[in-house]
Amino acid sequence: MTPSLDATQLGAYFALIEASSLLKHAVEQQLQEAGRLSYVQFQLLATLGDAPTGSRRMTDLADGVVYSRSGLTYQAQLLEKRGLVTRTPSPDDERSVTVTITEEGRGVLAGVFPGHIAILDDLLFAPLSRRDIETLADILGRARDHMRRTPPRSAQPRRRKKTS
C-alpha cells in the first residue's frame, strides 16, 4: 500500500512550499537590487559575517547553505572577483579552502540588511503575533533539525570515478 498524506498534512506542505517560494523570490529581487547578490551569495556572506573570525572552510559553508561544493566554489569565485571575500588554503587541511569575508563584503551586507529585514517584516512576520512567530520558529527548527540528521549531499564522501 502506498503511503499517503491527509488533507491537513498536504495543506501544510503546500502552504510551506508556496510561502517559501514567494518569500525567496521577494528576497532574491531585493538582494539583487540592493547588492547585486544572489540568494546563495547572500547566505555565504551572512554566514561568514556571523562567524567569529569571519572565516569558514568551504566544505562547512556548503553544508550550512546546503549547496553543492562545485556550485559554492563558483559563487565564492564571483564574490572574490568583486573583492567581497578572499579564499586561501586552509591552515589545518591542505585540501581545504578557507573563505574569509572582507571589509567590502561586510559593507555590502550592511547595505542589503535593511531592505532584507523590511521584506521579512512585511511578508513573513506582519500577519503573525509574537506567539505565532515563536511557535513557527519552534516547529520549523524541529523539522530542520530532523532533516539535518541525514547529512546533505555536500557532506557525503566524494565518490571516486572508476577508471577502466
HELIX and SHEET records of a PDB file:
HELIX    1   1 ALA A    7  GLY A   35  1                                  29    
HELIX    2   2 TYR A   39  ASP A   50  1                                  12    
HELIX    3   3 MET A   58  VAL A   65  1                                   8    
HELIX    4   4 ARG A   69  LYS A   81  1                                  13    
HELIX    5   5 GLU A  103  ILE A  119  1                                  17    
HELIX    6   6 LEU A  120  PHE A  125  3                                   6    
HELIX    7   7 ARG A  130  ARG A  148  1                                  19    
HELIX    8   8 ARG A  153  ALA A  155  5                                   3    
SHEET    1   A 3 SER A  55  ARG A  57  0                                        
SHEET    2   A 3 VAL A  97  ILE A 101 -1                                        
SHEET    3   A 3 VAL A  85  PRO A  89 -1                                        
END                                                                             
